[in-house]
Amino acid sequence: STKAAIAAIPLGLGTLLSAPAKAATATTAYTARAGALTDALQLALILEYLEDEYYRMGLDAGGLIPSTDRTVFMQISKHETAHVSFLKAALTSLGETPGSKPTFDFTAGGNFSPFTDYNQFLILAQAFEDTGVRAYKGQAGNVMESRQILQAALQIHSVEARHASQVRRMRANKGWIELANGGNMPAATDAVYAGEDNVMQAGFNTAAAFGEAAGSAAYDEVLSGSDAAAIAGLFIV
């Protein structure tokens, strides 16, 4: 009903809609914000589809993951599956059709062999998790229209950060990123870490206070939606 629709509108916008002279402008602004919200969720869904399928395929590849590490990736895989389910439900609740899962090529055109070489599997796992951390942070402003979705997105961001830290340590790296150095990563993953060497935060030079490595490591830099989509696109047919 109309009343139900008005009640679902964020606080404050309903008042604007009651004034005919402002209704068109308010509706346009609300539509733009709603579009940013659903676009952010669709991007997140693509990234979660990618991670979900990657870990499923890794776990299904006989003999790839050592028994000592298998429990770790089983848990990560469960998380990614749950993230996909949440994002699809969130989009549906907003009246948006969730995007379908793309066809993935995790060799990136023959450049990687993640399901026959465990080291390469870990390399891509780190790249995907580090991408996810930055991408969720980059989209936080676009999901602020919904407090519930913002909270869930930040919780997913936190989970992705723990995944990233775990995988990085499994590769004998620090659990965090310093400068724009992924840590023994191939040049093909440079886009994941571009900009991570930023040391200026709200006008404060963290390098001057703590040194460049520590200053850059203290903050995860955002990854724009277009950059995140471009990274994912390398693995989409």
LUMNUBA-541916 format. One line per 10 residues: their letters; for each residue z, x, y of N, C-alpha, C. Coordinates in nm, 3 decimals. Atoms other than C-alpha are relative to their C-alpha. Example, Ala and Ser with C-alpha at 12.3 -4.5 7.8 and 13.67 -1.06 7.14 Angstrom:
BEGIN
AS = 0.000/0.089/-0.119/0.780/1.230/-0.450/0.000/0.090/0.120; -0.006/-0.082/-0.119/0.714/1.367/-0.106/0.073/-0.077/0.109
//
This chain:
BEGIN
STKAAIAAIP = 0.000/0.083/-0.118/0.000/0.000/0.000/0.000/0.087/0.124; -0.001/-0.076/-0.126/-0.027/0.099/0.366/0.139/0.051/0.030; -0.136/-0.044/-0.027/0.352/0.111/0.400/0.038/0.120/-0.086; -0.031/-0.111/0.090/0.381/0.339/0.099/-0.069/0.127/0.045; 0.075/-0.117/-0.046/0.113/0.568/0.235/0.064/0.060/0.124; -0.066/-0.049/-0.121/0.286/0.591/0.573/0.131/0.068/-0.035; -0.128/-0.057/0.038/0.620/0.659/0.403/-0.015/0.138/-0.062; 0.023/-0.129/0.065/0.467/0.950/0.214/-0.041/0.108/0.097; 0.042/-0.097/-0.101/0.352/1.118/0.535/0.121/0.077/0.049; -0.113/-0.080/-0.047/0.574/1.407/0.652/0.065/-0.058/0.124
LGLGTLLSAP = -0.078/0.053/-0.111/0.850/1.315/0.898/-0.061/0.039/0.133; 0.053/-0.028/-0.133/0.722/1.284/1.252/-0.144/-0.044/0.015; 0.140/0.038/-0.011/0.358/1.217/1.173/-0.016/-0.151/-0.003; 0.007/0.146/0.004/0.427/0.852/1.096/0.014/-0.060/0.138; -0.018/0.047/-0.137/0.542/0.804/1.456/-0.130/0.014/0.078; 0.126/-0.021/-0.070/0.217/0.949/1.585/-0.103/-0.104/-0.042; 0.098/0.097/0.049/0.018/0.713/1.366/0.025/-0.138/0.057; -0.029/0.131/-0.057/0.193/0.419/1.528/-0.058/-0.015/0.140; 0.060/0.004/-0.133/0.027/0.510/1.859/-0.151/0.011/-0.015; 0.144/0.001/0.021/-0.344/0.409/1.843/-0.074/0.111/0.073
AKAATATTAY = 0.072/-0.101/-0.077/-0.449/0.655/2.114/0.009/0.137/-0.065; -0.020/-0.131/0.060/-0.314/0.946/1.910/-0.035/0.002/-0.148; 0.018/0.011/0.144/-0.400/0.820/1.564/-0.111/0.090/-0.052; 0.114/-0.078/0.050/-0.740/0.987/1.528/0.032/0.149/-0.001; -0.035/-0.142/-0.008/-0.613/1.326/1.644/0.102/0.038/-0.106; -0.104/-0.027/0.098/-0.306/1.307/1.423/-0.057/0.000/-0.141; 0.060/0.009/0.133/-0.509/1.201/1.121/-0.084/0.123/-0.029; 0.083/-0.120/0.018/-0.753/1.489/1.172/0.087/0.122/-0.029; -0.089/-0.114/0.020/-0.468/1.739/1.200/0.066/-0.005/-0.137; -0.064/0.014/0.131/-0.295/1.599/0.893/-0.098/0.031/-0.112
TARAGALTDA = 0.102/-0.026/0.102/-0.619/1.609/0.693/-0.026/0.150/-0.013; 0.023/-0.145/0.003/-0.671/1.973/0.791/0.113/0.071/-0.074; -0.114/-0.063/0.067/-0.320/2.064/0.678/0.000/-0.033/-0.148; 0.006/0.039/0.140/-0.358/1.867/0.357/-0.108/0.078/-0.073; 0.107/-0.078/0.060/-0.685/2.048/0.294/0.043/0.143/-0.027; -0.050/-0.136/0.019/-0.518/2.385/0.341/0.096/0.005/-0.119; -0.096/0.007/0.110/-0.245/2.280/0.098/-0.072/-0.006/-0.134; 0.068/0.014/0.129/-0.480/2.169/-0.178/-0.090/0.120/-0.029; 0.081/-0.120/0.021/-0.711/2.468/-0.124/0.087/0.114/-0.054; -0.092/-0.105/0.046/-0.411/2.699/-0.169/0.038/-0.023/-0.145
LQLALILEYL = -0.037/0.032/0.138/-0.313/2.519/-0.489/-0.116/0.023/-0.095; 0.117/-0.024/0.085/-0.668/2.535/-0.625/-0.019/0.150/-0.024; 0.010/-0.145/0.016/-0.677/2.911/-0.561/0.107/0.050/-0.097; -0.108/-0.041/0.090/-0.340/2.955/-0.729/-0.031/-0.040/-0.144; 0.034/0.047/0.134/-0.467/2.752/-1.024/-0.100/0.094/-0.066; 0.097/-0.095/0.056/-0.763/2.987/-1.071/0.070/0.127/-0.047; -0.072/-0.122/0.036/-0.531/3.288/-1.070/0.088/-0.022/-0.122; -0.086/0.028/0.115/-0.296/3.121/-1.317/-0.082/-0.025/-0.126; 0.090/0.013/0.115/-0.584/3.017/-1.543/-0.034/0.138/-0.055; 0.040/-0.135/0.039/-0.689/3.382/-1.545/0.112/0.069/-0.077
EDEYYRMGLD = -0.112/-0.067/0.066/-0.345/3.515/-1.634/0.034/-0.068/-0.132; -0.034/0.075/0.121/-0.277/3.241/-1.887/-0.094/0.036/-0.114; 0.095/-0.031/0.106/-0.596/3.307/-2.079/0.007/0.147/-0.040; -0.007/-0.144/0.030/-0.559/3.684/-2.052/0.111/0.030/-0.101; -0.111/-0.028/0.091/-0.220/3.687/-2.220/-0.018/-0.070/-0.134; 0.029/0.068/0.127/-0.325/3.432/-2.480/-0.093/0.086/-0.085; 0.097/-0.081/0.074/-0.620/3.651/-2.577/0.063/0.132/-0.045; -0.067/-0.124/0.039/-0.405/3.963/-2.576/0.092/-0.019/-0.119; -0.090/0.029/0.111/-0.149/3.805/-2.806/-0.076/-0.034/-0.127; 0.081/0.036/0.116/-0.426/3.680/-3.034/-0.077/0.118/-0.058
AGGLIPSTDR = 0.074/-0.118/0.046/-0.586/4.025/-3.060/0.088/0.079/-0.096; -0.082/-0.064/0.101/-0.446/4.157/-3.385/0.017/0.150/0.020; -0.027/-0.142/-0.009/-0.276/4.494/-3.358/-0.008/0.059/0.139; 0.013/-0.054/-0.135/-0.326/4.526/-2.983/0.136/0.032/0.061; -0.129/-0.017/-0.066/0.028/4.477/-2.852/0.103/0.048/-0.102; -0.103/-0.050/0.093/0.297/4.689/-3.021/0.111/-0.102/-0.018; -0.106/0.098/0.030/0.573/4.490/-3.186/0.116/0.011/0.099; -0.111/-0.019/-0.094/0.825/4.640/-2.942/-0.026/-0.066/0.135; 0.037/0.060/-0.129/0.635/4.489/-2.647/-0.040/-0.147/-0.011; 0.058/0.133/0.020/0.518/4.164/-2.798/0.086/-0.111/0.060
TVFMQISKHE = -0.089/0.103/-0.054/0.825/3.961/-2.700/-0.016/-0.014/0.150; 0.019/0.002/-0.146/0.770/4.058/-2.336/-0.120/-0.085/0.037; 0.123/0.072/-0.036/0.416/3.925/-2.330/0.000/-0.144/-0.050; -0.015/0.140/0.041/0.506/3.614/-2.525/0.072/-0.079/0.108; -0.074/0.069/-0.106/0.755/3.526/-2.251/-0.085/-0.014/0.126; 0.088/0.008/-0.117/0.512/3.611/-1.971/-0.106/-0.108/-0.021; 0.102/0.100/0.031/0.248/3.398/-2.142/0.055/-0.142/0.015; -0.062/0.132/-0.016/0.488/3.101/-2.157/0.011/-0.037/0.147; -0.012/0.025/-0.143/0.549/3.136/-1.785/-0.135/-0.040/0.060; 0.132/0.027/-0.059/0.178/3.143/-1.702/-0.051/-0.138/-0.041
TAHVSFLKAA = 0.039/0.133/0.045/0.113/2.834/-1.912/0.074/-0.108/0.079; -0.079/0.096/-0.079/0.394/2.654/-1.729/-0.051/-0.007/0.143; 0.053/0.000/-0.137/0.248/2.760/-1.393/-0.128/-0.082/0.009; 0.124/0.079/0.003/-0.090/2.613/-1.487/0.034/-0.149/-0.003; -0.037/0.141/0.012/0.074/2.285/-1.587/0.057/-0.053/0.131; -0.057/0.044/-0.127/0.272/2.267/-1.263/-0.107/-0.019/0.106; 0.102/0.007/-0.104/-0.026/2.337/-1.039/-0.094/-0.118/-0.022; 0.086/0.115/0.029/-0.242/2.078/-1.214/0.071/-0.130/0.035; -0.077/0.121/-0.032/0.034/1.820/-1.180/0.016/-0.016/0.151; -0.017/0.006/-0.146/0.088/1.909/-0.813/-0.128/-0.049/0.066
LTSLGETPGS = 0.128/0.042/-0.057/-0.281/1.871/-0.732/-0.025/-0.148/-0.028; 0.020/0.140/0.036/-0.299/1.541/-0.918/0.089/-0.091/0.085; -0.092/0.081/-0.081/0.006/1.411/-0.728/-0.048/-0.014/0.143; 0.055/0.004/-0.136/-0.179/1.487/-0.404/-0.135/-0.070/0.006; 0.127/0.071/0.005/-0.482/1.289/-0.517/-0.120/0.092/-0.014; 0.106/-0.099/0.014/-0.684/1.604/-0.584/-0.026/0.027/-0.148; 0.034/-0.033/0.139/-0.870/1.674/-0.909/0.015/0.150/-0.021; -0.015/-0.144/0.024/-0.756/2.010/-1.048/-0.132/0.062/-0.044; 0.122/-0.068/0.040/-1.038/2.258/-1.082/0.002/0.032/-0.149; 0.008/-0.032/0.143/-1.160/2.324/-1.434/0.014/0.151/-0.020
KPTFDFTAGG = -0.020/-0.142/0.029/-1.083/2.655/-1.601/-0.135/0.071/-0.005; 0.127/-0.074/0.004/-1.361/2.909/-1.536/-0.018/0.069/-0.135; 0.025/-0.086/0.115/-1.523/3.117/-1.807/0.028/0.143/0.043; -0.042/-0.133/-0.039/-1.363/3.459/-1.795/-0.066/0.109/-0.084; 0.047/-0.122/0.068/-1.501/3.801/-1.884/0.096/0.111/0.039; -0.103/-0.098/-0.035/-1.205/4.036/-1.895/-0.046/0.144/-0.015; 0.057/-0.135/-0.003/-1.433/4.332/-1.948/-0.059/0.031/0.136; 0.062/-0.015/-0.133/-1.565/4.274/-1.593/-0.137/0.064/-0.012; 0.136/-0.051/0.016/-1.920/4.329/-1.707/-0.008/0.128/-0.080; 0.003/-0.118/0.084/-1.834/4.597/-1.959/0.078/0.119/0.055
NFSPFTDYNQ = -0.075/-0.110/-0.061/-1.607/4.806/-1.736/0.139/0.021/-0.062; -0.132/-0.011/0.063/-1.286/4.738/-1.930/-0.008/-0.044/-0.146; -0.011/0.041/0.140/-1.187/4.702/-2.295/0.146/-0.036/-0.028; -0.144/0.028/0.006/-0.847/4.533/-2.265/0.051/-0.049/-0.135; -0.048/0.057/0.125/-0.836/4.377/-2.610/-0.020/0.092/-0.120; 0.008/-0.103/0.104/-0.910/4.694/-2.804/0.074/0.126/0.041; -0.069/-0.118/-0.054/-0.725/4.945/-2.585/0.125/-0.049/0.074; -0.124/0.052/-0.057/-0.359/4.870/-2.510/0.026/0.054/0.140; -0.018/-0.055/-0.135/-0.350/5.103/-2.210/-0.080/-0.078/0.102; 0.082/0.079/-0.091/-0.635/4.908/-2.053/0.055/-0.142/0.013
FLILAQAFED = -0.064/0.131/-0.007/-0.461/4.583/-2.139/0.113/0.002/0.103; -0.109/-0.013/-0.095/-0.158/4.703/-1.944/-0.050/0.020/0.143; 0.058/-0.023/-0.133/-0.374/4.822/-1.653/-0.040/-0.133/0.064; 0.043/0.127/-0.057/-0.530/4.479/-1.607/0.117/-0.096/0.017; -0.119/0.085/-0.017/-0.198/4.302/-1.664/0.069/0.035/0.131; -0.063/-0.041/-0.126/-0.052/4.506/-1.378/-0.083/-0.046/0.119; 0.087/0.041/-0.111/-0.353/4.438/-1.156/0.009/-0.150/0.025; -0.006/0.146/-0.016/-0.338/4.063/-1.222/0.135/-0.044/0.058; -0.133/0.039/-0.049/0.038/4.040/-1.164/0.019/0.043/0.146; -0.012/-0.046/-0.138/0.027/4.251/-0.847/-0.085/-0.085/0.094
TGVRAYKGQA = 0.083/0.091/-0.079/-0.258/4.032/-0.722/0.071/-0.132/0.023; -0.069/0.128/-0.011/-0.059/3.718/-0.794/0.114/0.002/0.100; -0.113/-0.011/-0.093/0.246/3.839/-0.602/-0.050/-0.007/0.144; 0.052/-0.004/-0.137/0.041/3.913/-0.290/-0.069/-0.130/0.037; 0.074/0.123/-0.029/-0.172/3.600/-0.320/0.094/-0.116/0.029; -0.095/0.108/-0.027/0.124/3.362/-0.342/0.065/0.018/0.136; -0.059/-0.023/-0.132/0.282/3.527/-0.039/-0.101/-0.034/0.109; 0.104/0.027/-0.100/-0.049/3.499/0.145/-0.025/-0.148/0.023; 0.025/0.144/-0.012/-0.069/3.124/0.081/0.124/-0.080/0.037; -0.125/0.073/-0.028/0.293/3.037/0.161/-0.012/-0.088/0.124
GNVMESRQIL = 0.014/0.079/-0.122/0.204/2.922/0.511/-0.085/-0.124/-0.017; 0.089/0.114/0.022/-0.060/2.687/0.373/0.063/-0.111/-0.083; -0.065/0.104/0.082/0.182/2.500/0.146/0.129/-0.050/0.065; -0.123/0.041/-0.068/0.461/2.450/0.401/0.003/-0.148/0.032; 0.007/0.144/-0.027/0.342/2.092/0.452/0.087/-0.079/-0.098; -0.082/0.066/0.102/0.528/2.003/0.132/0.118/0.090/-0.035; -0.118/-0.081/0.029/0.884/2.128/0.100/0.014/0.026/-0.149; -0.014/-0.014/0.144/0.884/2.064/-0.274/-0.099/0.103/-0.056; 0.101/-0.093/0.050/0.560/2.252/-0.334/0.027/0.140/0.052; -0.035/-0.131/-0.054/0.667/2.535/-0.103/0.109/0.065/-0.083
QAALQIHSVE = -0.109/-0.056/0.080/0.988/2.579/-0.298/-0.050/0.046/-0.136; 0.053/-0.036/0.132/0.804/2.578/-0.631/-0.090/0.122/0.009; 0.091/-0.114/-0.016/0.539/2.820/-0.502/0.077/0.130/0.020; -0.081/-0.120/-0.021/0.805/3.064/-0.383/0.073/0.041/-0.127; -0.063/-0.032/0.128/0.978/3.038/-0.719/-0.101/0.067/-0.094; 0.104/-0.063/0.081/0.649/3.117/-0.894/-0.026/0.141/0.051; 0.018/-0.133/-0.060/0.602/3.407/-0.651/0.106/0.096/-0.053; -0.109/-0.083/0.050/0.941/3.540/-0.762/-0.020/0.036/-0.147; 0.025/-0.025/0.142/0.850/3.505/-1.130/-0.113/0.102/-0.016; 0.112/-0.094/0.007/0.518/3.684/-1.074/0.047/0.141/0.038
ARHASQVRRM = -0.052/-0.131/-0.041/0.707/3.965/-0.898/0.077/0.065/-0.114; -0.074/-0.056/0.114/0.933/4.007/-1.200/-0.096/0.042/-0.111; 0.103/-0.041/0.096/0.629/4.011/-1.428/-0.059/0.135/0.042; 0.064/-0.122/-0.051/0.468/4.277/-1.208/0.091/0.120/-0.018; -0.094/-0.111/0.013/0.780/4.492/-1.205/0.014/0.043/-0.145; -0.013/-0.031/0.143/0.814/4.468/-1.583/-0.121/0.077/-0.051; 0.121/-0.065/0.050/0.453/4.560/-1.654/-0.016/0.138/0.062; 0.010/-0.131/-0.066/0.458/4.842/-1.399/0.091/0.101/-0.069; -0.094/-0.091/0.067/0.763/4.994/-1.570/-0.048/0.033/-0.141; 0.056/-0.027/0.134/0.593/4.959/-1.909/-0.109/0.106/0.006
RANKGWIELA = 0.101/-0.105/-0.021/0.325/5.187/-1.762/0.063/0.125/0.061; -0.073/-0.115/-0.054/0.591/5.437/-1.651/-0.016/0.014/0.150; 0.004/0.003/-0.146/0.551/5.336/-1.286/0.132/-0.052/0.053; -0.112/0.068/-0.065/0.817/5.233/-1.040/-0.029/-0.150/-0.003; 0.018/0.144/0.007/0.874/4.859/-1.038/-0.057/-0.060/0.127; 0.052/0.046/-0.129/0.739/4.835/-0.683/-0.116/0.088/0.042; 0.118/-0.071/-0.049/0.431/4.947/-0.491/0.038/0.085/0.120; -0.017/-0.088/-0.115/0.444/5.245/-0.257/-0.136/0.033/0.058; 0.127/-0.023/-0.068/0.170/5.285/0.002/-0.107/-0.087/-0.065; 0.107/0.079/0.062/-0.167/5.166/-0.132/-0.032/0.056/-0.138
NGGNMPAATD = 0.017/-0.066/0.128/-0.114/5.344/-0.462/0.053/-0.089/-0.112; -0.043/0.087/0.109/-0.108/5.120/-0.767/0.076/0.073/-0.108; -0.068/-0.078/0.102/0.018/5.403/-0.986/-0.087/0.022/-0.122; 0.089/-0.033/0.112/-0.236/5.565/-1.217/-0.092/-0.117/-0.036; 0.092/0.111/0.019/-0.477/5.278/-1.170/-0.143/0.045/0.030; 0.139/-0.039/-0.026/-0.859/5.306/-1.184/-0.048/-0.049/0.135; 0.054/0.035/-0.131/-1.064/5.286/-0.866/-0.046/-0.145/0.007; 0.048/0.139/0.004/-1.193/4.946/-0.978/0.107/-0.099/0.045; -0.108/0.089/-0.041/-0.852/4.801/-0.891/0.047/0.026/0.143; -0.043/-0.037/-0.136/-0.833/4.946/-0.538/0.021/-0.122/0.090
AVYAGEDNVM = -0.010/0.118/-0.087/-0.884/4.602/-0.380/0.136/-0.068/-0.014; -0.131/0.062/0.023/-0.555/4.486/-0.533/0.105/0.061/0.092; -0.104/-0.073/-0.074/-0.363/4.748/-0.334/-0.039/0.031/0.144; 0.043/-0.025/-0.137/-0.564/4.764/-0.013/0.094/-0.067/0.099; -0.090/0.055/-0.101/-0.332/4.716/0.284/0.147/0.015/-0.032; -0.140/-0.015/0.037/-0.012/4.787/0.092/0.066/0.120/0.068; -0.056/-0.115/-0.071/0.031/5.105/0.298/0.046/-0.035/0.142; -0.045/0.042/-0.132/0.118/4.899/0.607/0.149/0.031/0.018; -0.140/-0.032/-0.026/0.442/5.021/0.764/0.052/-0.068/0.127; -0.042/0.070/-0.121/0.452/4.801/1.076/0.040/-0.143/-0.036
QAGFNTAAAF = -0.050/0.133/0.031/0.665/4.489/1.036/0.063/-0.060/0.126; -0.048/0.067/-0.122/0.711/4.258/1.337/0.023/0.100/0.112; -0.008/-0.099/-0.107/0.650/4.553/1.566/0.093/0.116/-0.029; -0.094/-0.107/0.036/0.901/4.775/1.386/-0.068/0.097/-0.095; 0.061/-0.104/0.083/0.777/5.105/1.240/0.098/0.041/-0.109; -0.091/-0.030/0.110/0.947/5.121/0.902/-0.013/0.145/-0.046; 0.020/-0.139/0.040/0.797/5.464/0.836/0.087/0.094/0.083; -0.081/-0.084/-0.088/0.977/5.612/1.135/0.147/-0.004/-0.040; -0.141/0.015/0.036/1.307/5.480/1.007/0.031/0.048/-0.142; -0.031/-0.025/0.141/1.275/5.529/0.632/-0.100/0.092/-0.070
GEAAGSAAYD = 0.106/-0.075/0.065/0.961/5.732/0.564/-0.110/-0.094/-0.045; 0.114/0.087/0.029/0.615/5.601/0.480/0.012/-0.069/-0.135; -0.006/0.059/0.134/0.670/5.547/0.107/0.103/-0.112/-0.006; -0.106/0.101/0.004/0.999/5.361/0.144/-0.030/-0.115/0.095; 0.032/0.104/-0.097/0.882/5.174/0.452/-0.104/-0.097/-0.051; 0.105/0.087/0.054/0.572/5.042/0.280/0.050/-0.077/-0.121; -0.049/0.065/0.122/0.758/4.962/-0.042/0.094/-0.116/0.028; -0.100/0.102/-0.032/1.010/4.743/0.137/-0.059/-0.139/0.015; 0.065/0.129/-0.024/0.755/4.465/0.196/-0.126/-0.012/-0.086; 0.127/0.031/0.065/0.486/4.305/-0.017/-0.094/-0.049/0.108
EVLSGSDAAA = 0.098/0.045/-0.098/0.177/4.270/0.198/-0.074/-0.122/-0.054; 0.073/0.120/0.043/-0.007/3.939/0.191/-0.142/0.037/-0.041; 0.140/-0.011/0.039/-0.345/3.904/0.025/-0.067/-0.129/0.043; 0.067/0.120/-0.048/-0.586/3.664/0.192/-0.059/-0.078/-0.116; 0.061/0.083/0.103/-0.731/3.376/-0.004/-0.135/0.052/-0.043; 0.133/-0.049/0.033/-1.080/3.522/0.017/0.007/0.129/-0.081; -0.015/-0.125/0.076/-0.963/3.863/-0.108/0.050/-0.028/-0.141; -0.051/0.035/0.133/-0.767/3.708/-0.394/-0.110/-0.062/-0.085; 0.111/0.063/0.073/-1.068/3.496/-0.491/-0.103/0.103/-0.042; 0.098/-0.104/0.033/-1.293/3.803/-0.480/0.048/0.084/-0.118
IAGLFIV = -0.054/-0.077/0.113/-1.062/3.994/-0.715/-0.013/-0.081/-0.129; 0.013/0.085/0.119/-1.048/3.701/-0.958/-0.146/-0.013/-0.041; 0.142/0.018/0.027/-1.425/3.664/-0.926/-0.062/0.112/-0.081; 0.051/-0.111/0.080/-1.477/4.005/-1.084/0.008/-0.029/-0.149; -0.024/0.030/0.141/-1.358/3.851/-1.410/-0.046/-0.141/-0.038; 0.052/0.134/0.026/-1.535/3.515/-1.386/-0.150/0.007/-0.020; 0.144/-0.001/0.031/-1.876/3.461/-1.541/-0.072/-0.099/0.090
//
